[in-house]
Amino acid sequence: MAYETWTKEETAQARNILSDPALQQKNTQYQQRAHTVLYWGLLMVLIIANLLVALVLVPVLIVLSPVYTALILFFVGAAFGLFFQLLITDLAHVQQHQRVTAGAIIPLTAVVDIFLMTAMANTAAARLNIHVDIQPFWLMVSYIIAFLLPSILSELFVKNKAPMMMK
């Protein structure tokens, strides 16, 4: 493949195209729409993953003690919270109301998932003649605290600081 250089006219034309305000605005609008679609798509993936984790944890609820189950849910909640925090931090063009909406949707989905998970675990335990009475309140508290922890830590320690890559 031969290496070809640009003429001064071609370079000037490329600079004019790149510095055109209309094209720059169009590019910015495209990026904002793309980030919004990516954000909501990843949010749906996060909600579905949350539901799948809840289904997988049903046998765990039956077998493990409530303390260990709450601890597992704490780590799962922290992982989902960290993923969510990375998602909203990396997508700069996502609007504040979308962040707040998603920040409410995920924990509410988790609450519903935990209620479903405990109901399924209690039903399965009853059918297996195992005495297990799982109360969802502390499981929800554990999950929600862990989910919010990365966001809170980010607000306390990372607010108004340059990204690590920029240092």
Secondary structure, 3 states (H helix, E strand, C coil): CCCCCCCHHHHHHHHHHHCCHHHHHHHHHHHHHHHHHHHHHHHHHHHHHHHHHHHHCHHHHHHCCHHHHHHHHHHHHHHHHHHHHHHHHHCCCCCHHHHHHHHHHHHHHHHHHHHHHHHHHHHHHHHCCCCCCCCHHHHHHHHHHHHHHHHHHHHHHCCCCCCHHHC
